[in-house]
Amino acid sequence: MSDPEPIDAKERVENLRATFESRRRVLVLTHDNPDPDALASAFALAAVLTHLTDVECEVGYAGIIGRAENRAMLRELELVPTRIHGDTLERFDAIALVDTQPGFGNNSLPEGQQPTAVVDHHPGRGELDGVAFVDVREGYGACATIVHEYAQVAGVPLPANLLTALFYAIKSETQELSRGAGYADREAYLSLLPRADKLAVARIQRARVPRNYFRAFQVAIENARLHGRTIVTDLQRVDTPDLVAEIADFLLRLDGADWAVCMGRYQDSVVMSLRTAEEEAHAGKVVRRVVAGLGRAGGHGTMAGGRVPLDGRDYEDVAAQIRERLIDELAGDAAEGESLVPN
Ligand SMILES: [Mn+2]
């Protein structure tokens, strides 16, 4: 789905300026537990808004930034987002939501509060009524590509750290332009390539990890079961919710696997991540059916995630219910399954 009435890139930037010109303090808010695409998009959008208008911008997030690469990205590029809590939002007279939408369930915009702007590339329409500036481009592999376009069109001289952040965002979000990337992503990537700090990118990608990172892989492999062409594992308790996505990516490398699913317990919820090697699949729809009536879910064609609050129930019971629905959905005739690596 594209814009019903395509508008010119210049017109769009003018709309962005007009939307924010009378605001004073803007919070650019990412989805919870933000990834490089969300963070780079937020910081670059803040720079664009500051350039276009006189607003003061801050980048905010909720949840945690856990993955070693993401922490290294902030450190190497000297980006300092604000962790929002309680009444943080009251300090701002406008909110711009990036890489997510109202009603998606993966951001901490308070229920009933509408942002001033939404910039996103995820499929599906959120609750966008009353949002002054909406730019949702489903065909884009990275949200960073959209914000990069604003910066180019508006003639914003982005500093080296933001150019590097945008480059790394597109690179990681599209797995080197191989996942969901279109023409615009390739153009943005190539334009950023000569200007990004490649040594910083290398340091980010090779970020050191703690011992419990290896422990998680051990648990993932020990608990992994193969149901036909679907591999499912459970990490039990995790310190950082994005670990389930990383493990799902890792397991999908198994020869012959079409789907990889990783679950875990984060605080009082089951978190899960789904990956598929099937180009035409609808991972988002699958995970929404799996958690229907239990929790929230969303995602792209080949990657999706969900979260189910325990609400006082046993983790094992809820995880078993999810696993059963998953196997029903993806591997009906292989319910029994077998260990990935038999002892
Ligand atoms: Mn994204």
Residues whose N, C-alpha, C, O or C-beta is under 5 A from the ligand:
A	BS01	MN	D37 D99 C143
